[in-house]
Amino acid sequence: MGNARTFLVNWALARRRGWRILLRIEDLDGPRVRPEAVDGVRRTLEWLGLDWDEGPVVQSDDAAPYRAAMESLAAAGRVFPCALTRGQIAAAASAPQEGAHELVYPASLRPRAWEKRFEDARTNWRFLVPEGAVAFDDAFAGPQSFELSRTIGDFIVWTKRGAPAYQLAVVVDDHRQGITEIVRGDDLLESGARQLLLYRALGLGPEPRHWHLPLVVGPDGRRLAKRHGDCRLDALRAAGARAEDVVGAAARWCGIDAKGALTAAEFRDALDLAEFPRGPLVFRPEENAKIGL
């Protein structure tokens, strides 16, 4: 449901502003995506009444551009190989844990010297984060500034699985696919700063414009997930929910005064970012009753 809300907003803005929509399947964080999974994504979006202009494009179909980007960063001395484990990083006095998933990697742990060549694709590689603020003006969230050298440090751009990390992959893809507008949840605001650093280190441009929307969370304030009830679209559909009811529920998270069901076209016409809530959007179990369950 949270992803559906974001895609609906993205689609509505695109159709009203004359943007083209690229459907990209990002599958580099796990096993190669199965064709039936791509078909499932397409069918779900079509069920909601959404369309796109290009794709689907699957990331894992062509790895050459990611390797070329790494070779460029390595030659410029902007990345280095890192064999340290999470435990070793956590043991560093200046590397407190940030959240539950990522550790701060301080400059003090950088190797003293390394070859400026991207040769070992089966080890982690990190990007050397410069000191100072990374600033950008978000089209929805407003001016942003992040001191990444303090909050996250040198982050991974290539994994020991032999594949690019998310941050590098999306920068390479956004540039080569001509992406100029990115609409997504505000849990990725800091990622926006990381990605802009990579854009600049690779000499890419123009930089895309970001629209970071308040995240949909559960009553506990955490990212919407199965622990808050099964809110997967395929599960809702299998249980008898109508697409118009799902769109209507998403519309209420977007500040649209929807008393009931809405079509995607009606959502598009009603969306007004000036009325969009600025704080986190809470999905409660009783919301299921509003979408026919």
C-alpha positions as CSV (number, residue, x, y, z in Angstrom):
1,M,0.0,0.0,0.0
2,G,2.8,2.4,0.8
3,N,4.5,1.8,-2.6
4,A,1.1,2.1,-4.3
5,R,0.6,5.5,-2.7
6,T,4.0,6.7,-4.0
7,F,3.5,5.3,-7.5
8,L,0.1,6.9,-7.7
9,V,1.5,10.3,-6.9
10,N,4.4,9.8,-9.3
11,W,2.0,8.7,-12.0
12,A,-0.4,11.6,-11.4
13,L,2.3,14.2,-11.4
14,A,3.8,12.7,-14.6
15,R,0.4,12.7,-16.4
16,R,-0.4,16.3,-15.4
17,R,3.1,17.7,-16.0
18,G,4.0,16.0,-19.2
19,W,6.7,13.7,-17.8
20,R,7.4,10.3,-19.3
21,I,7.4,7.3,-16.8
22,L,10.0,4.6,-16.9
23,L,9.2,1.3,-15.1
24,R,12.4,-0.1,-13.8
25,I,12.8,-3.4,-11.9
26,E,15.6,-3.0,-9.4
27,D,16.8,-6.6,-8.6
28,L,20.5,-6.2,-7.7
29,D,20.0,-6.6,-4.0
30,G,19.0,-10.2,-4.3
31,P,18.6,-13.2,-6.7
32,R,17.9,-12.4,-10.3
33,V,14.2,-11.5,-10.7
34,R,12.0,-14.1,-12.2
35,P,9.9,-13.2,-15.3
36,E,6.7,-14.1,-13.5
37,A,7.6,-11.5,-10.8
38,V,7.9,-8.8,-13.4
39,D,4.6,-9.9,-14.9
40,G,3.0,-9.7,-11.4
41,V,4.2,-6.1,-10.9
42,R,2.9,-5.1,-14.3
43,R,-0.5,-6.7,-13.7
44,T,-0.8,-5.1,-10.3
45,L,-0.1,-1.6,-11.7
46,E,-2.5,-2.2,-14.5
47,W,-5.2,-3.3,-12.0
48,L,-4.8,0.0,-10.2
49,G,-5.4,1.8,-13.5
50,L,-1.8,3.0,-14.0
51,D,0.4,2.9,-17.1
52,W,3.9,3.9,-18.1
53,D,5.8,5.0,-21.2
54,E,9.0,2.8,-21.2
55,G,10.0,-0.5,-19.8
56,P,10.0,-2.6,-17.8
57,V,13.8,-2.4,-17.7
58,V,15.5,-4.9,-15.5
59,Q,18.7,-3.8,-13.8
60,S,20.5,-7.2,-13.9
61,D,20.1,-7.4,-17.7
62,D,23.2,-5.2,-18.2
63,A,25.9,-4.9,-15.6
64,A,28.5,-3.2,-17.9
65,P,27.6,0.4,-17.1
66,Y,28.0,-0.2,-13.3
67,R,31.5,-1.6,-13.8
68,A,32.4,1.3,-16.0
69,A,31.3,3.7,-13.3
70,M,33.4,1.8,-10.7
71,E,36.4,1.9,-12.9
72,S,36.0,5.7,-13.3
73,L,35.6,6.2,-9.5
74,A,38.6,4.0,-8.8
75,A,40.9,5.8,-11.3
76,A,40.0,9.1,-9.6
77,G,40.8,7.6,-6.2
78,R,37.2,8.1,-5.0
79,V,36.6,4.5,-3.9
80,F,38.6,1.9,-2.0
81,P,38.3,-1.9,-1.3
82,C,37.1,-2.8,2.2
83,A,37.3,-6.2,3.8
84,L,36.4,-5.2,7.3
85,T,33.5,-7.0,8.9
86,R,30.5,-5.3,10.6
87,G,32.0,-6.4,13.9
88,Q,35.3,-4.7,13.2
89,I,33.6,-1.5,12.1
90,A,31.3,-1.5,15.2
91,A,34.3,-2.0,17.4
92,A,35.8,1.4,16.3
93,A,35.1,3.9,19.1
94,S,34.0,6.5,16.6
95,A,31.6,4.3,14.7
96,P,28.3,4.2,16.6
97,Q,25.5,2.3,15.0
98,E,23.0,4.3,13.0
99,G,19.6,2.7,13.0
100,A,19.3,-1.1,12.7
101,H,20.9,-1.6,9.3
102,E,24.0,0.5,8.7
103,L,27.1,1.4,10.7
104,V,29.0,4.7,10.4
105,Y,32.3,4.1,8.7
106,P,34.7,6.8,9.9
107,A,37.6,8.2,7.9
108,S,40.0,6.7,10.5
109,L,39.3,3.2,9.2
110,R,40.3,4.0,5.6
111,P,43.4,2.1,4.3
112,R,46.5,4.2,4.1
113,A,47.1,3.3,0.5
114,W,45.4,1.2,-2.3
115,E,45.6,0.6,-6.0
116,K,43.5,3.0,-7.9
117,R,42.1,0.2,-10.1
118,F,38.8,-1.6,-9.8
119,E,40.0,-5.2,-10.0
120,D,38.5,-7.3,-7.2
121,A,34.8,-7.3,-7.9
122,R,34.3,-9.8,-5.1
123,T,34.9,-7.5,-2.2
124,N,33.1,-4.5,-0.8
125,W,34.1,-1.1,-2.1
126,R,33.4,2.1,-0.3
127,F,33.0,5.7,-1.5
128,L,35.2,8.3,0.1
129,V,32.8,10.8,1.6
130,P,34.2,14.3,1.7
131,E,33.8,16.6,4.7
132,G,31.2,19.3,4.5
133,A,27.5,19.5,3.9
134,V,25.7,18.0,0.9
135,A,22.8,20.4,0.1
136,F,19.9,20.2,-2.3
137,D,16.5,21.7,-2.7
138,D,13.8,19.1,-2.6
139,A,10.7,20.0,-4.6
140,F,8.4,18.8,-1.8
141,A,10.4,18.6,1.4
142,G,12.3,21.9,0.9
143,P,16.0,22.7,1.4
144,Q,18.0,19.8,2.7
145,S,21.5,19.5,4.1
146,F,23.4,16.4,5.3
147,E,26.8,16.0,6.9
148,L,27.4,12.5,5.5
149,S,31.0,12.3,6.8
150,R,29.6,12.5,10.3
151,T,26.3,10.6,10.0
152,I,27.2,7.7,7.7
153,G,30.8,8.0,6.6
154,D,32.2,6.1,3.7
155,F,29.3,4.0,2.3
156,I,29.4,0.9,0.2
157,V,28.9,1.3,-3.6
158,W,30.0,-2.2,-4.7
159,T,29.3,-5.4,-2.7
160,K,31.2,-8.6,-2.2
161,R,28.5,-10.4,-4.2
162,G,30.0,-8.9,-7.3
163,A,27.2,-6.4,-7.8
164,P,26.7,-2.6,-7.4
165,A,25.0,-1.4,-4.3
166,Y,21.7,0.4,-4.5
167,Q,23.2,3.9,-4.3
168,L,25.6,3.5,-7.2
169,A,23.1,1.4,-9.4
170,V,20.3,4.0,-9.3
171,V,22.7,6.9,-10.1
172,V,24.1,5.1,-13.1
173,D,20.6,4.0,-14.2
174,D,19.0,7.4,-13.6
175,H,21.6,9.1,-15.7
176,R,21.7,6.7,-18.6
177,Q,17.9,6.5,-18.7
178,G,17.4,10.2,-18.7
179,I,15.6,10.4,-15.3
180,T,14.9,14.1,-14.4
181,E,12.2,13.7,-11.7
182,I,12.3,11.3,-8.8
183,V,9.2,10.9,-6.5
184,R,9.7,8.6,-3.5
185,G,9.3,8.3,0.3
186,D,11.2,10.6,2.6
187,D,13.0,7.7,4.2
188,L,15.4,8.1,1.2
189,L,16.2,11.8,1.8
190,E,19.7,11.0,3.0
191,S,20.1,8.6,0.1
192,G,19.4,11.6,-2.1
193,A,22.4,13.3,-0.7
194,R,24.6,10.2,-1.2
195,Q,23.4,9.9,-4.8
196,L,24.1,13.5,-5.6
197,L,27.7,13.0,-4.3
198,L,28.1,10.1,-6.7
199,Y,26.6,12.2,-9.6
200,R,29.2,14.8,-8.9
201,A,32.1,12.4,-8.5
202,L,31.2,10.7,-11.8
203,G,30.8,14.1,-13.5
204,L,27.2,13.3,-14.5
205,G,24.5,15.9,-15.2
206,P,22.1,17.4,-15.1
207,E,21.2,16.2,-11.6
208,P,17.6,15.0,-11.2
209,R,15.1,16.9,-9.1
210,H,13.7,15.0,-6.0
211,W,10.3,15.0,-4.5
212,H,10.4,13.2,-1.1
213,L,7.0,12.5,0.3
214,P,6.2,11.6,4.0
215,L,6.5,7.9,4.5
216,V,3.5,5.7,5.2
217,V,4.1,4.1,8.7
218,G,2.2,1.8,11.0
219,P,0.7,2.8,14.4
220,D,4.1,2.1,16.0
221,G,5.8,4.7,13.8
222,R,7.8,2.1,11.8
223,R,7.8,1.6,8.1
224,L,4.6,-0.1,6.9
225,A,5.2,-3.8,6.8
226,K,3.5,-7.2,7.3
227,R,3.7,-6.7,11.0
228,H,1.0,-4.1,10.6
229,G,-1.3,-6.5,8.8
230,D,-1.1,-7.9,5.3
231,C,-1.2,-4.8,3.2
232,R,0.4,-6.3,0.1
233,L,-1.6,-5.4,-3.0
234,D,-1.8,-8.9,-4.3
235,A,-3.1,-10.1,-0.9
236,L,-5.7,-7.4,-0.8
237,R,-6.7,-8.2,-4.4
238,A,-7.0,-11.9,-3.6
239,A,-9.2,-11.1,-0.6
240,G,-11.6,-9.2,-2.8
241,A,-10.6,-5.6,-2.5
242,R,-11.4,-3.4,-5.5
243,A,-8.8,-1.3,-7.1
244,E,-10.9,1.8,-6.6
245,D,-11.0,1.2,-2.9
246,V,-7.2,0.8,-2.7
247,V,-6.8,4.1,-4.6
248,G,-9.4,5.8,-2.4
249,A,-7.5,4.7,0.7
250,A,-4.2,6.0,-0.8
251,A,-5.9,9.2,-1.7
252,R,-6.8,9.9,2.0
253,W,-3.1,9.7,2.8
254,C,-2.5,12.3,0.2
255,G,-4.8,14.9,1.7
256,I,-7.6,14.2,-0.8
257,D,-11.0,14.4,0.7
258,A,-12.1,11.0,-0.7
259,K,-15.1,9.6,1.1
260,G,-15.0,6.3,-0.7
261,A,-13.6,4.7,-3.9
262,L,-11.6,6.6,-6.5
263,T,-10.3,5.6,-9.9
264,A,-6.7,6.4,-10.8
265,A,-7.9,9.1,-13.2
266,E,-10.0,10.7,-10.4
267,F,-6.9,10.6,-8.1
268,R,-4.9,12.3,-10.8
269,D,-7.4,15.1,-11.1
270,A,-7.8,15.6,-7.3
271,L,-4.2,15.5,-6.2
272,D,-3.0,18.8,-4.8
273,L,0.5,18.8,-3.3
274,A,-0.4,22.0,-1.4
275,E,-2.9,19.9,0.6
276,F,-0.5,16.9,1.0
277,P,0.2,16.1,4.7
278,R,3.7,17.1,5.8
279,G,4.1,14.6,8.6
280,P,4.3,10.8,8.6
281,L,1.1,9.1,7.3
282,V,-0.2,6.4,9.6
283,F,-1.9,3.2,8.3
284,R,-4.0,1.6,11.0
285,P,-5.5,-1.9,10.9
286,E,-9.0,-0.5,10.7
287,E,-8.0,1.0,7.3
288,N,-8.6,-2.5,5.9
289,A,-12.3,-1.9,6.5
290,K,-12.1,1.1,4.2
291,I,-10.8,-0.9,1.3
292,G,-13.4,-3.6,1.4
293,L,-11.8,-6.1,3.9
